[in-house]
Amino acid sequence: MDSVQDIFGKKIKSIRRARDITQEKLADLSGLSLQYIGEIERGRRNPSLTSIEQLSRALDIPMAELFSLEEFRLSPDELKAILIRQIESADEDRLRTFFSIAMTLFR
């Protein structure tokens, strides 16, 4: 099982990529070094609360959301099962929304 540091690093990397921000840009926006950003994302550094606050501001995301790590603790099979249950129980509007999001993500 991954350590909290590993999971936190994956969370930062996932948010950064979703926002189409390079590590260099995140370093610039946060005031942290490029090397430090890379080490956080690889789970090799344990960032201070001050550094986490800087990342939060740079990524324009509440600090509390950076500590929501559950999606990185689930196995791929568990993630699939959750998504399937959500899709199966969705009404038509929500199903169309899921479809639109999926098509956007997998282009």
Secondary structure, DSSP 8 states (H G I E B T S, - for coil): ---HHHHHHHHHHHHHHHTT--HHHHHHHHT--HHHHHHHHTT-----HHHHHHHHHHHT--HHHHT--GGGTS-HHHHHHHHHHHHHT--HHHHHHHHHHHHHHT-
